[in-house]
Amino acid sequence: MEKCESRTVYFLVKFVGGGPGHGLYEVKIERGKILGKLGGLLDPLCKFFDRSNPEIPKEYLLSATRFGSRSGLYLLQHEGPGGWWLRESSTRSHNSYEGRIFDTMSKKLMPFKKMPSVKKAAVLISAYGKLYHLAHFWSNAPDPDPSFEVYDPDAGFWTKLPRLPYDGRYLIAGYALCCDCILISMWGHTRGNFWVYQVTLDQWKQIIIPTEDANDICPFHGRAVVVGDTIYALSFYGSIIAYSMIMEKLADGSLKFSLGKQICLCGLHSLFLRDPECSPRTQCLVHLGGLNFCLFQTVSRDFTTQRVWITTFDIVSSGGRKLIRTLDSTMRKVAIKGLGQFRLEYSGFCLECEDLEPKGKETMATSSKMQPTDAPQLHMHEKAKIKIIKRQIQKQRRKMMNHRSKRLAAMQKLFMS
């Protein structure tokens, strides 16, 4: 990134305790460096939906995406796993399902057209000037109908679209936009499943994955980014992966879609250190423009604060390979007293960077202001932080070994007595 370039990045969290269900936080980045003190406290930009209000469902789920402007975050509440309030009061469910827009500049929360029917859970997708709403199929609940809808902001109403033709239960793991299509990454009974919705043709197509590559292609998590002919995404395990989507026109005029070989990019050096006693991590990848990204990671703990690890990086070419060059990595804390531990939603976004929506065979060239180098080198501050990571890992290993030794000694003493 150039000297003049600065970024304002937002990330959304879901609290599991009482009070507000969600919070939006802000991080400033300058030339790839994350501003602020290591371990410093992040103040919420806004907290949403106080669950002490009887009109707000206690176990609601939220889908969110930026739409309409660089600062507009669209929010839709969903029934969630319980849905007890639906049985208690239809009026309450109707009111609680209002759509909202939060503007990060004015910090105002405004209503927009609510959904015609309540879903247990769904994902909101901003694509090609419209807002798409795709429901999850999970548990043994009846299939939601309609399960796929689109909101036209000019007309101001929702329209039913053809359902995803997949037989079985699944969760929408992530999505990407390319070739006038919405690529859907699913997590179901199989390891990974990919479908494409062709916006211009209003139809679904399944991605063809060769049998020999089936175990090598895993679903990605959150909103992926398409730059040029490559899809960059976050895997469920925290690694950055890349692959290409290939569109082929057949003799009968129909289209066939397939994915290229998945590549795991090396070179990410994060301060993130997973505590084995913590719950599984949650994470969010945010595009900063060009081939620059910001990664948020956290694990849930019941303390007065919860840590969020933040890492900025770009993707460079070296020796014919694509690698990650870590720019900065740090840790911040979020106060959770009275809120409960939280997990990261994947609705983060960068104020200065518009979402990429390649059309047709259009490719997105890397921004000249953010052109990566072909000779990645570690910065001095990065080398120092890598040493910190190594010391933390060694300390954690010693702690685990000591704990294991004490347990073995106690067991030996028990058997000998």
C-alpha positions, 0 to 999 in steps of 0.5 A: 500500500502507498503512504497516502492509503488508509483503510477503515475496516468494520467487523460484526460480532454476535454475543451469546449472553443477554442484552444486545445481540450484535456489535459492530467494531471499527479498525484503522489501517495505514499502509498495511499497518494496524493502528492502535496499541497491542492489546488495546480495547476496541469500543463498539461503533454500535450495538444492535437489538437489545434482547431484554426488549420483549419484542426482540427474539432471544435466540435470533440469528442475523444475516448482514451485508453491505449494500447500496453504498459503501457505508450501508450495512443491511441487517435481517433477523431470522427465527433461529433454532428455537423460534418459540416466540413465533408460537407465542405471538404472530405480532411479535414475530412480524415486528421483530423481522423488520429489515434495518440499515445501519449507516457507519457514517451517520451511525443511524439505524433505518428500516427497509422492506421486511421479508414476506415470511420468516426463515430459520436462517439465511444469508444475505448477498449483495450482487449486481445492484440487488440484494439476494436472500438464500435460506439454509436447509437444516435440521428436520424443519420443513423446507422454507418457501420461498427459499430464494428471493431478491430485493430490488431497491428501486421497486422496493419489493421482494421477488421469489426466485427458483429454489436451489435444486439440491436434495438434502440438508446444507448450510451456506458456507460462503459465496463469491461473485464472478461472470454474472454469477453467484457462486455458492459454497455449501457445507452438507453431508458431503465434504464440499458442494458448489452451485452457481446461480446465473443472474442473467438467465435466472437458473442454477447450475452445479459446479462439476468437480472431477472425482480425483479432485473431490477430496482436494476441494473444500468449501470456503467460508464467508465472502470470497474475492475474485481478482483477475481469474482467481478466487481468493477465500478463507478456509474453515481452518483459517488458511487462505485458499485460491482457485479459479472457476472455469466457464465452458460453453457447450455445443447445445449452447448451455454452460458448464462450470468447474473449479480449478485445482485448489491451492493453499497459499503459504506465508501467513504469519499471524499473532493468533495463538489458539488456546486448546481450552477455547471454543473453536475459532471464528474468523472473517476475511475482508478485502482491502482492494487489489490483492490486499486483505485483512483477517480477523480471528477470535476464540470464545472465553468467559472473561471480562474481555475477549481477544481479536487477532487482526492480520493484514497481508497481500498476495505476491508472486515469487518464482511462479508461485503465489505467496502471502506477504504478511504486512502486520499482525496484532491483537485487540480486546473487546469488553464482554462483561454483561454481553457474553462471549462472541463469535465473528460474523463474516459480514466485515467490510472496508469503507474505502473499497467497493465490493468487486462484482466482475461481469461476464468474462471481465477480469478485475486488474490489480489496483495500481496503487496497491501493486504487490512486489515480486520480491516479498521480504519480511519487515523488521516489525514482522520478524519481531512479531514472529519471534513473539509467536514462537515464544508463545507457542513454546510457552504453551507447549511447556504449560501443556507438558507440565500439566500432563506430567502432573496428571501422570504423577497423580495417576501413578501415586493413585495406583501405587497407594 
